[in-house]
Amino acid sequence: MGHHEMAESLEDNAMNNIFITGLWRSGTSLLLRLFDSHPQIFAMPIETGIVGVLEKDPEYLDKLKNCQSSYQLLSLISSNPVFRFQDIIRGAISGLSFSRTKDHYPFDFDFELFATSFFEVLRDHSSLNKIVYGYYESIQKAWISQKGADEKSTFAIQRAHRIEKYPGEDSVRFLMQNVDSMVVFELIRDPVFQIESALRNDPGLTLAQAVVSWAYSYDVVKQRSRAYPEMYKAIRYEDLVEDTSSTMRQLVDLVGIEWNEVLTKPTFSSHNWKPNSDINTNSGIRRRYKTNLSTQQLKYIQNSLHHHRSELSYPTISDIITIN
């Protein structure tokens, strides 16, 4: 489906739900802020962060219970940039055994009670929420099957581990298969700077793990765009930051919402994504980018992801300056 046809299809149905997701550290929060909590725009559940939410708003759980509609529920969830409900359900059911330690949480919290209450909220609503509830229920069953069983014994256990490792893939695929009025905007970021950001924010992550994760996620993006071309649009984060106005105009057109110049003013941006300098070459001006990664790390990423970066037209490694 072409750009014009997709725009018309979205405008024909005012009830479309636009979900924003992305490879980790790809700028989903930036795009959500640019859309400024528009009622058609939601964050795709990928990350965890319930502790931070409860620290800032102890009454959050009560607010969830008191939601009177699907729109209220989804808006409340997606309006908090640090809250993603998928991992919370997994964490509740698994007893915080999935790649987290209790030291990560600064106070005692009954996660199983929270999960039960959350499922009750979803069960009371219709339409999209029934589908979302079905997805979380499938995760719940997988984790229950895992308890007390041999790790290699059931498909459910394997699925639980896959959901744990790649939660975004499973949630996007599940919703695309079950929600007709759904469109996904997925952000993609140059792996050099995305991996640098991930390493900086997760001290336990190794370079090799980050590279493998990025490559896997990008392959999923390509598969998804082929499988659901009418429901899916990939967005380069560099385009969003360097040409915010033009990119947002295109997205607003696709969503079918009213254009607002405020959307062109990002609340934050990373200096890495803007050209740090230009150099004159025989072929014209070439942009230079800076990174805190070492030359050795850059070479490792280049050797591992050269094909992926070329497909996305990212700058060559020679155009990236190491500053550490």
C-alpha angles and dihedrals in degrees: 000000000000127000094261094046092047091050090051092048091053093047091050090063115047090186095068114134115216113206122197120207137147150171106292116284090013101128105266091144090055093053092046090053091048090055087050100217095307108184092238094054123083137172115244108238108249113123135053128234111138094134093059090048094051092046090056097036115022090180094059094107091052090051090054092051092050097052110127100197144025090252092053092049097048092043092052091050098044095041091071108075095203096048123090117164103203099075091042091063091045091047093049094050097042095048091242091297096130110099091305133098129212088245086072090068116066097204142027114273130172099234094176090055089049092050092049092049091046092052089050090054092051093045092057094059132070141221113017093012092058089055093047089048090052090055094051090045089056089053090049092053091048092053093045090052089052095059112100094355132114111266094236098041106090141033089228091062092050090049091050091054091048091050089049093053099039108021095158094058094054097045095048093046093047094050094044090055094049110030116071096184095055134113124180126212108198122192121217124193134191103269092226093065096029091055091044089054092046093051091049093051098040112046091185094059118100125212091243092052091049093050093049092047093049093048092049092048093049091051088053089052091054093047091049094050090053094045097046108023093155093052102040139070125177116211126196109227090215090061091049093053102035096042103021097157096052094042094048091048089057093048094046088051091052093048091046096228128136116279115246124184089216087073090069094062110082117207092220140000139183118250088218091071096055120074108266092198143342127233128198116241134171089262094049135262118355123192122233123209129195130220138177091220116111123249089251092053091048091052091050091053091045093051092047101040106024093119093048093049091048091052089055094045094238120166118275119258089251088066092058119085121208111219103182 
